[in-house]
Amino acid sequence: MALSQHDLLRLLESLRSADGLELVRGVAERMLQELIEAETTARIGAEWNEHTDTRTAFRNGHRDKTLTTQAGDLDLAIPKLRSGSFFPALLERRRRIDQALYAVIMEAYVHGVSTRSVDDLVKALGADTGISKSEVSRICQDLDGQLTVFRSRPLDHVRFPYVYLDATYCKARVEHQIVSRAVVIATGITEDGGREVLGVMVGDSETEVFWTQFLRSLRERGLTGVRLVIGDHHSGLVKAIRKVMLGAAYQRCRVHFLRNVFGVINKDAAEMAAATIRTIFAQPTADAVRTQLDTVADMLGTQFPKVKAMLLEAKDDLTAFAVFPERHWKKIQSTNPLERINREVKRRTDVVQVFPNDDALLRLKFPPRSGQPDTGTYGSRRKQSR
């Protein structure tokens, strides 16, 4: 595409008034833009407003493109077509560089690096203008497709006899208000000891309806072979487990139970009571476990009648682990095996504090890589004691 005399005079005037670096930048920007327009013309077979028999498509405006060079950032406009797609061949190499940079940005983002630190990183990699918060968010939206694939993948490839259920709470904006959001996580243990996150969901609270919807989604994706579900004693969770996970027992997390006990006794007696209750889980046989619970309830009952009532009421749920192989007991008495996941989640979310929406919350908490569980958060296929 040839420059008109008016364009040449305007370019000449700008070159006279520019300094050395700005001169190079201006020339490079204009030359690249003209080459892009020329390539577009060759691609569609027609100039602007030209009617030809060889035309294959029509222009449909432009989209902005910033090209980082040693002369500075060049502001270019990439032509759009009404049908099909177009990207200039002369920028294909730069496209690959951009993709590599985007990968670095997404990797930093999902590891909980703050937006300001991401901006510093981009500048260190040679982009003088850095990157804005909105641009980081736009780039990281590419993770959504991978996350959707991960969250909807079939679960019938292997049996999961043990399933851990846990929830964390984060702040997010919903209808222009900052509210607390429950993020529930299901992690399965295979028969050979491998660990895999099965699913995650965000909702208003840990109600029975919410947990039921979540567990049914796991069953619909093919989750089978579950014999024991380990979780906290939220009434909604327990009801949902017994309604949806038919054939599976429920193990109440002993760590959460101890925290409940601490709420009804004096702080000075907490350690003594905890040590006494822990003896229940140190017995060698299932019968001994149940007998010890009754013994402990009687021992503590004289001083702490509420604790005795709590132990007897929770007896079946606290000792459900005892019918399974003894070598598994330490792993299935509580949700402690999820602590590493929870620490990683908190480390990431503490940087953001308030998420703009649920999608951003899921994106940062559970970023899959190439359709596989993230090794940092998901603990893909790690072996447990058998």
N, C-alpha and C positions, 0 to 999 in steps of 0.2 A: 504494500500500500504506500503510494508516494505522498510526501508531505506537501501541503499547499504552500503558496508563497506566504500567506498570513502566518501559518504555523512556523515556517522557517524564520520569519522575522521575530516572532515571539520567542522562539528558542534562542535565537542569536542575542536578543536583549537580555534574556535570563542568564545566558552564559557570560555576558559582559559584567553583570552585577554580582556574580557568584564567586566565592573563594575557591581555592583549588579542590578541596575534597567535595564541596557541594557541587562544583562543576562536574566532577567525575560522576557523582551520584545522579545528578540531573540527566546527564547524557545517557548513562547506563539505563536509567529508568525509562526514558523516552524510547531508546533503541529497542529494549526488550518488549515494551508495549506494542511498538509497531510490528515487531516480528511475530508477536502473539496474534495480532489482528490479521496479519498476512497469512499465517498458518490457518486461522479460522476461515478466511476466505477460500483458501485452497481446499479445506475440508468440506465446506458446504457447496462450493462451486459457484459462489456469487459474492459480489461486493455489497456494501450497504445499499438497500433500496434498488438493487439491480435485479432485473427479471431475465433469467436465462433458462435454457432447456436442461442445463446440467445441474441446476440447484437440487440438493438432496435434503436440506434442512433450513430452518429459519433461526435467526438470532433471537434471544429472549433475555436481553439485559446482560449484566455482568455481576460477578461476585468478587469481593475484595480478596487480595492475596498479598501478604507481606513477605518479601524475599530478603533474607539477611545476607549481606555481603561485606567484604572488607571496606567498602566505601560507605557502608551504612545500610539501613533498612530501606528497601525499594518498595514503594506502594504501587502494586500492579492491579489490573482488573482482568479477570479471566472470563471470557465470553461464555454465556450459557445458551443452550439450544432448546428449542421447544420440545424436541424429541431426541433421545439419546444423550450421551454425555461427551464432554470434550475437556481434555487437559493438554496443554502445549507440550510437544515432544522435548523442547529445549529445557523444560523445567522438570522432566521426569526424574533426573538424578536428584534434584532438590526435593522432589516429592518423597524419595526414599529417605533422604536426610531428615525431612520433617517427620516421617513415620517413626524413625529411630528416636528423634527428640520427643515425640508424643509418648513413645513407649517408656522413656526415662521419666517423663512427667507422671504418667500413670503409676509406674512402679514406686516413685517417691510418694505419691498421694496415698496409695493403699497401704503404705507402711507408716502412715500417720505423720508425715512431714508437713509442717505448716505451710500455708499458701505463701507466706513471706519467704520461707526457706526455699520453696520451689522456684520463686521468682529469682532469688539469688543464684540458684543452681542453673537456671536457664541463661542468666547473664554470664555466668562462668563458662558456659558452653559456647559463648560467642554471640548470643542475641542481645544486642545493646539495649533494646527497649524492654527486656524482661518479659513478664507475662502477668496478666491481671487475674484476679480471682474468678471472674466470669469465664475467662478463656480456659483456665484450669478445669472448671466445671464442665465446659463444653467438650473439651478433649476427653475427660474421664467418663462422659456419657457413653463412650464407645465400650465401656465395661458392662453396660446394661445388657447387651445382647448375650455376652458370655454368662452373666449372672442368671439370666432367664433360662438359658440352656441347662445350667447347673441345677437350678432349683426345680426344673421340670423333668430331669433325667429319670429313666426307669430305675427302680430299686430292686428288681427281681433277679439281678445277676448273682446274688449271694444271700444267704440267710443271716439274720442279725438276732441272735438269741437274747442279747442284752441291749436295751435302749435307754440312754440318759436323756432326761428332759430338764432344761433349765431356762431361766429368763433373766435378762438384765434390763435396766431402764435407762433411757437416754432422753435428752431434750430435743424436740423438733418443732418446726412451725406448722401448724394446721389451721387453715382459714385465718391467717394473719395473727395467730396467737401462739405463744410458746407453751407447749404442753409436754407432759411426760408420756413417752411411748414405750410399750413393752415389746422387747425383742426376744422371741422364744426360739430356742435352738434344740434340735434333736440330733444326738450323736449315737451311732450304732457300733456295736462290737461284734465282729464276725466270729465264727466258731474256731478259727485259727488265731484269734487274738488281734486281728487288724482293726483299726479304728477309722471311722469315716463319718463326716457330718452328713446327715440325711436331708435336713431341710431347715429353713429359717423363715420366720414370718413376723411382721410388725403389726401391732394392733393397739387399741385403746387401753386394755387392761387384761389381766389373766383370768378372764371369766370362763365359765364352762363352755359357753358358745364359741368363744375364741379358740380354746384348746381343742374342742371337738372338731372344729373346722380344720385346724392344723393337723391333727392326727388322722382325720379322714383323708386329707390330701396325701399323706404318706402311704396309707393303705391303697389308695387309688393308683399310686405310682408303683405298686408291687411289693411293698414292704411285707415280708412274711417271716415266719419262724420265731417271732418274738415270744420269749418265755418270761422275761422279767423287765419291768419298767422301773427305773430309779429316778426319783424326783423329790421335790419339796412337798410339804403338805398343804398346798393351796386347795381349798375345797373344790374349786372349778376344775383344777387339774385332775384330782383324784376321781371325780365323777366322770370326766371325759375319758380317762383311762379305762375305767370299768365299763363304760358304754361302748367304746370303739375298739379297744385292744382286747377283744375276747380271747380267752385262753391264756392270757398273760397275767402273772402276779404283779403286785405293786410293792416296791421296797421304798419305805420312807427314809430319806437321807438322814443318817444319824447325826451328822454335823449340824444340819438345820434343826434337828430335834433338840440338841444340846443348847442351841441358841434360844429356843423357845423355853427351855427349862430355866435358863439364866434370867428370863423375864419375870419369873415368879418366886425367886429366892434372893436372899441377900448377897451382895457382891462378895462379901468375905467368905461365904460358904460355897461359892461357885466352883472353885477348883476341886474341893473335896467331893462335891456332888458329881462333877464331871468325871473324875477319876473312878468313882464307884460305878457310874453308868457304863464306862468304857469296859469294865470287866465282863459285861454281857457279851461283847463282841470278841472276846479273847478266848472263849471256850472252844474245846476241840470237836464237839459233836452238836448236832441239831438239838437233841434232847437237852444237853447241858446248857445250850444257849437260852432255851425257853425257861428252864428251871432257874437259871441265874437271874433272868429278868424278874421272876416272881420274888426271888430272894432280895434283890436290890430294891424292889418296890417296897417290901416290908421294912428293910433297913432304913430307907430314907423317909418312909411314911410317918414315923413317929415325930420327926422334926419338920418334914415338908409334905403334908398330906396332899397338896396340889400336885407335887411331882409324882407321888404314888399313883394318883388318879390318871395322870398323863401317861405313865408307863403302862399301866394295865389297859388303858383305852387303845394305845398304839401298839400293843404287843404283836399282833399278827403282822402289821405293816413293818415294824422294826426288825422282825426276825424272819421275814420272807426269804432273805438270802440263804438261810441255813439249809434249805433243801437242795441247793445247788452244790457242785463240786467244791470241796474245801479250798482247793488251790485258787479259786476265783473270789473267795470271800472278801479279801481286803479291797478288791476293786469294785465290788457291787454293793457295799454297805452304804455308800454315799455317792454324791456327785463330785467328789474331790478330783477324780480324773479329768474333770472339765476345767480345773483351775487354770491350767496353762492357757486354754482358749480364752477364758474370762479375763486373764491378765493382759493378753494381747489385744482383746477387744477394748478394754479400758484404756490401754496405752494409746490406741488410735483415736478413740472418741474424745479423750481428754484434750486433745489438740484442738478439735473443732468446737466442742462444748454444746453448741446449738446448731442443729442441722436444718437446712432450708426446707426439707421435705422428707418423706419416708424413703423415696428412691435414693436420695443422697446418703441416708442412714444405712441402708442395706449395701450400697455401693462401697462404702468405706469399711463396714464391718466384715463383709463376706465377699471379697474379690476373688473369683476363681481365675485360674490361669489355664488357657487352652482347654477349657471344659473339664479340668481336673481340680480336685480340692487343693486349696492353697496350703503349702507345707508349713507355713508359719502359723496359720489360724486353725486349719482343719486337721493337722496332724495326720496326713494321709497315710493310711496303712501302717501305722506304728504298732509294734508288737507290745502286748501286755503280758504280765505274768500269768502263767497258766497253771 
